[in-house]
Amino acid sequence: MELLVIILNKTELLKDVTCVLVEQGITKATVLDSEGLGQFLAYEIPIFAGLRSLVGETKSHNRTILSVIDEKDILPKLIKAFKEIELDFTQSGSGIIFTIPVNDAVKKDKA
């Protein structure tokens, strides 16, 4: 098992990203609103307000998608499919995608 993590900075592509996931057989995932630490510090912690010039004047959010999957080698397939919707994680500002091995998981399967 693997934990698939996608931190999507281009939130306008969220619907397209979820369609790609479903097309690749990933139908169970959690989508979270999220923000980077720099953004949080610059806008929520007054002592770090000077960071706004580095992170930008507008507060930005991203989406984090988590899914426990069985297929170990899914990442190259996903990267190829995402490039087809003009999402290239090697480009600055896109986000990041990675997997982490999951040793054990406890969940209730549907009967």
Sequence and secondary structure as in RCSB ss.txt:
>XXXX:A:sequence
MELLVIILNKTELLKDVTCVLVEQGITKATVLDSEGLGQFLAYEIPIFAGLRSLVGETKSHNRTILSVIDEKDIL
PKLIKAFKEIELDFTQSGSGIIFTIPVNDAVKKDKA
>XXXX:A:secstr
 EEEEEEES GGGHHHHHHHHHHTT    EEEEE  HHHHHHHH GGGGGGHHHH SS   EEEEEEEES TT H
HHHHHHHHHTT  TTSTTSEEEEEEE          
